[in-house]
């Protein structure tokens, strides 16, 4: 498993404990007291390390190569998933997946941005960066869900929409803009979960919902820290400083009213226990689906509109 720089002291202590256990077993020497002391030290070090993560360190966890992706969560929380393909205009963008599924009693349309595990798969998935046909496919599926009166669940995990020439020629900005407009008018409940990276318009293209939640170590931002640093200081190496300034962590977003809930992850990140993380996501989705199922359609759209009208609003007490 890939290790992050700030995790090095933890991994070194884990290695030392394993070496002591191996030595104790091989030489028949009782080192249980020493091992117990080191294990207690390790537990304390883990808690201290992950309790004080910086914004940049959380970005690194959100990008961890073993972090669960949309298809992993769908496999863990849903059954009867039937993937649907294509935008009926150009092709099938594999950076966005979607289809019918069932999450306990609820039949839903689930849509997610999907990365790859190795270079070959990442090329196929375009590193989770959707083309216009991906956004158009997602909207086609949402309209299909509305036709059958099924709620929509979306998983956000993308560095951003693909900025290549072909994507621009096929109307990348228009595809995202139309999704923003039309998601505001889809008259079934929409639940959004940010599971990893939430990059700019690429994330917003499937991010307009009645409830928006985010995993503890995910992030959601108008631009990547590297992109921000390159623009402000002409130096992408200042990404950690940019990450702090962007206020992109889950708690920053919750405090700003940009998300409704932070979903907890296991200590060290979702990749350390995907099953536990998936159950946390599942319970959040079920809670929101239950809440939204009783809201009349016209009221649902009004509340969704008001929710996003409040984004970025600052109330101040002006002098009389």
TAZIUR-V737930 format. One record per helix or strand. SS is the DSSP state (~ for helix, > for strand). FROM is the first residue (numbers start at 1). LEN is the number of residues. If there is no record, write none. Layout:
[[SS FROM LEN] [SS FROM LEN]]
This chain:
[[~ 5 23] [~ 32 20] [~ 55 8] [~ 70 8] [> 79 5] [> 96 8] [> 106 8] [~ 119 10] [~ 132 16] [> 151 8] [~ 165 5] [~ 172 12] [> 190 10] [~ 200 5] [> 211 5] [> 219 3] [~ 225 9] [~ 236 11] [> 249 1] [~ 250 6] [> 261 3] [~ 270 3] [~ 274 20] [~ 297 13]]
